[in-house]
Amino acid sequence: MMDGYAPSRKRHICVILTRSRMAQLILCLLLVLIVTPLVAHYYISNMSGEGFQSHLSRLPSAHNDDDNLNDFQCNDLKSQVTELRRIRASVNNELRDLESRRQGLQVEITKHKTQLESLRMQQENMAKEIQQSKLNLDQLKLEEHEFANRFQPLLKAPEQILLDDGNKNAAKQPPSSPQSCKMHSCFDYSRCSLFSGFPVYVYGFENHFKDENLNEFVKSAVYHSFDKNPYVVNMPANACIFVVVLGETFSELSADSLQNKLQSLSHWNGDGRNHVLLNLARTSANFDLFHSVNTGRAIIVQSSFVESIYRCNFDIILPPSLGNSDGPVWSELPPLNPVRRQFVLSFVGQFSFMSNSDTTDWSNKAKTDLNNDQNFKSKTLKAELETQNANNPKNLANKLLDVESIIVGNLKKIESESKDNVYLNFMCDRGEKTGIIGEWALCGTEAQRADYLQKSTFNVIISPANFSLSSTTVFQTRLYESLKYGTIPVILGDYTHLPYEELLDWTKVAIILPKSRISEMYFLLSTLTDADVMDLKWNGRMFWETYFGTTASIISTMLAVLRTRLQIPAKPVKEEPSQSSVTNFIPVAQHIGVDAEDETDEVLGPVEPPFPSLTYKQNFTASTLRHVFNKPGDPFHLFPFTPFEKILPSDAKFRGSGYGFRPINRGEGGSGNEFSEAIGGNHPREQFTMVMLTYERSDVLIKAITRLKGLPYLNKVIVVWNNPAVPSENLGWPDIGVPVVVVKMSKNSLNNRFLPFEAIETEAVLSIDDDSHLRHDEIVFGFRVWREERDRIVGFPGRYHAWDVKHDAWLYNSNYTCEMSMVLTGAAFFHKYYAYLYSYTMPQAVRDKVDEYMNCEDIAMNFLVSHITRKPPVKVTSRWTFRCPGCPQQLALDESHFEERHKCINFLVEVYGYMPLLYTQYRVDSILFKTRISHDKQKCFKFI
């Protein structure tokens, strides 16, 4: 048991010892933990005691022994503080020096960056200039090649054909019969070379026919018209045409008396060659003045002809002169709308021998007087009737009357069966009745006839039953009044000759049917759409205004017929003088700066020396001489160019007809790089002229001109100076590389911006205000678009006309819209042809209204172009307005501006007789605009 206890005891002792060691370790740790704070407290207490003693030394009750020590310590601290302050000041100075050096370095860095940017821009500009120079050089090489190898028609006047002096006055035997007299056999072309200018000599009435009772109006109006006509000359020796005014007279001349008077004319030369005998009707009762008169080779001009006398394409049929002598005629005309009027069809007239007694009286007289009555020389309805009716005029009259009866019956049937209103009257009421045997007489006065014509869509005009009447004054009067009052003529009888039929296409104006179609006439009229009806009415109004409305227009058209027969071009249209008011162009003044522009670094095209557009390319083309008479405009003058000229097919320019063309990449095409190097398109290369209107804001003007430097395709700048004072001699004008012509106007008028200045040598005109700011790429793009739409206005700010339902009128609107009908000419391209029409052809009342309001000239130009083309304008880019920082207040901001424009639109509708403006729902951007293309390709324009 002892043995067992001993180990246990040992283990117990070991545990005790182990625990004892742990206790010692714990005690040691506790000792350290206790002693360390005490020691620390001791040292801290000593330090605190020293601080306390120091504190006590500052008290009044402190011992004097500590004063010296404290003074020493204060001086030491002061020196330390002073040193620290010195160090701080030194550090601050060093910091300031470093900051100054840093700022200086920053300035240097910025300066170098600016220099680098400037050098980069210079490098880009030099690269652009090099590219531009290469492009210009290529263009010069092309010009040199074209000049050496060009094939252009030589517009050289032929030599004048002159008669031998010995034969100049010799009479020639006229043709065997009047009908055989044609231009080639009776006209002396040697007096009328193509280069003669068509000189016309008019015999003075007082010298040759002073004893005759000539209608006073005809006398004054005709001679007044000739006095104003540019072809009339005073030297008969050089004349191409000799005009003799013979009628309308109130007294009848015997055939022998008239023939003797003709023979006595100083330049008759025995046969009347190149003479024109004018018998102008003033009333509806005019007859053939030249019956039984030997007129030789003279051309007869009048309204009434019988078949045996009228020589087609030699004699000329005129309308009667029932209007004014000259002046505007638009106020006499009714509006063209509504298209369908109250009566779908109308006819009023009375056949001259409707009763049996009239037929019997006429037949008894016919055997003795028929062959002598120039007013009724019958032609049979059918060839086989000619023999059997030769000695039976009563039978012939009955045959003619049967045809008229059938016409009357069918018209009455239309009246009874038609759902539409028809106005018919086959008997004249009491009052005036005018007509000759064999035709339908006019009833009533013109005012009475105008009443139903203005209510009719179609007006039936029945040709004379007497087929031998080629034309009568009554028939021409019916045609004249139908056109005047906006009624479509429906001519029954296709054998009657119409006025100026050599030049005018009457199918554009009238429905011409043989009388045998009377039963189908109403069906044919019913097939016409509203657009067809309006087109006929529109052309009819144009014919009447241009060729019928006044005595002056009738005389001008008569001469135009003769001149066109001879293939002689018309007189060139007038050009407005444009002598520059500024001769001393000095550099831009220093105080006039140029705003920084957001121009791109694009090469937009070659910057070439100014060159003019080709002029008068078609002045001797026969087809051109004639087609101008059947569309609106001015057919009486020759224009240097028009927007309607023919274009070549695309392959012609690569097969010998490439003069002036600049195909993109020589025809291979391409993207922006190749596109910018050539003008391309379907027309030869050309430039444009900028016409800039200004008024009393020279600074804005000079800035606007300065921005144009380097603009491709710019030919010159014409400044329309509307200021009352002449330009100051001290005003600086920038050198932009093209001529700047400053034209001082005598009157401050907005119409001046559309004057056809002789300095405008290009077809394209960019009309722009001095406050309209356009980038170069926008201008070039607009020019490219105009080249493809030459007959339209192409511009930037769009506007439209809106219908005012409440007031039944039109309004001018400038709000943002998805449909537009006008482009403001404050920034727009148009053809110079329209400047001629605006200034010389458009009714003067429109220009007067522009001056009255000092407004609306842009609306008037849009009306004119849309009236001529029947097309809307073209808007390019997204611009809707223009910014002009620093500009004075504009007219458009005036309160009355929009009210005046409302009035202008409605006034112009009244002048034109309808609303010419048409809507468009698109604008034009470049082809690759917003199109994703590969990185190695360039768009046509970067921002357009």
Sequence and secondary structure as in RCSB ss.txt:
>XXXX:A:sequence
MMDGYAPSRKRHICVILTRSRMAQLILCLLLVLIVTPLVAHYYISNMSGEGFQSHLSRLPSAHNDDDNLNDFQCN
DLKSQVTELRRIRASVNNELRDLESRRQGLQVEITKHKTQLESLRMQQENMAKEIQQSKLNLDQLKLEEHEFANR
FQPLLKAPEQILLDDGNKNAAKQPPSSPQSCKMHSCFDYSRCSLFSGFPVYVYGFENHFKDENLNEFVKSAVYHS
FDKNPYVVNMPANACIFVVVLGETFSELSADSLQNKLQSLSHWNGDGRNHVLLNLARTSANFDLFHSVNTGRAII
VQSSFVESIYRCNFDIILPPSLGNSDGPVWSELPPLNPVRRQFVLSFVGQFSFMSNSDTTDWSNKAKTDLNNDQN
FKSKTLKAELETQNANNPKNLANKLLDVESIIVGNLKKIESESKDNVYLNFMCDRGEKTGIIGEWALCGTEAQRA
DYLQKSTFNVIISPANFSLSSTTVFQTRLYESLKYGTIPVILGDYTHLPYEELLDWTKVAIILPKSRISEMYFLL
STLTDADVMDLKWNGRMFWETYFGTTASIISTMLAVLRTRLQIPAKPVKEEPSQSSVTNFIPVAQHIGVDAEDET
DEVLGPVEPPFPSLTYKQNFTASTLRHVFNKPGDPFHLFPFTPFEKILPSDAKFRGSGYGFRPINRGEGGSGNEF
SEAIGGNHPREQFTMVMLTYERSDVLIKAITRLKGLPYLNKVIVVWNNPAVPSENLGWPDIGVPVVVVKMSKNSL
NNRFLPFEAIETEAVLSIDDDSHLRHDEIVFGFRVWREERDRIVGFPGRYHAWDVKHDAWLYNSNYTCEMSMVLT
GAAFFHKYYAYLYSYTMPQAVRDKVDEYMNCEDIAMNFLVSHITRKPPVKVTSRWTFRCPGCPQQLALDESHFEE
RHKCINFLVEVYGYMPLLYTQYRVDSILFKTRISHDKQKCFKFI
>XXXX:A:secstr
 HHHHHHHHHHHHHHHHHHHHHHHHHHHHHHHHHHHHHHHHHHHHHHHHHHHHHHHHHSTTS THHHHHHHHHHH
HHHHHHHHHHHHHHHHHHHHHHHHHHHHHHHHHHHHHHHHHHHHHHHHHHHHHHHHHHHHHHHHHHHHHHHHHH 
              GGGTT      SSGGG  HHHH  GGG  TTS   EEE  HHHHSTTS B HHHHHHHHHH
HHH TTB S GGG SEEEEEEESBSS   HHHHHHHHHTSTT TTTTTTEEEEE  SSS    TTTT   TT EE
EES EETTT  TTTSEE     SBSSS  GGGS  S SSS SEEEEEE EETT SHHHHHHHHHHHHHHGGG TT
     SSTTHHHHHTT HHHHHHHHHHHHHHHHHHHHHHHHH SS EEEE S  SS EE  TTSEEEES HHHHH
HHHTTEEEEEEE  SSTTEEE HHHHHHHHHHHHTT EEEEE TTS  TTTTT  GGGT EEE GGGGGGHHHHH
HT  HHHHHHHHHHHHHHIIIIISBHHHHHHHHHHHHHHHTT    B   B    S        TT         
S   S           TTTT HHHHHHGGGSSS TTSB S  TT     GGGGGTT  TT   GGGGT  SHHHH
HT   SSS    EEEEEEE S HHHHHHHHHTTTT TTEEEEEEEE  SS   TT      SS EEEEE SS  G
GGGG  BTT  SSEEEEEETT    HHHHHHHHHHHHHSTTS EES EEEEEEETTTTEEEEE S  S B EE T
TEEEEEHHHHHIIIIIS HHHHHHHHHHT  HHHHHHHHHHHHHS   EEESS  S   TT    GGGSTTHHHH
HHHHHHHHHHHHSS     B  EE  TTTT    TT   SSS  
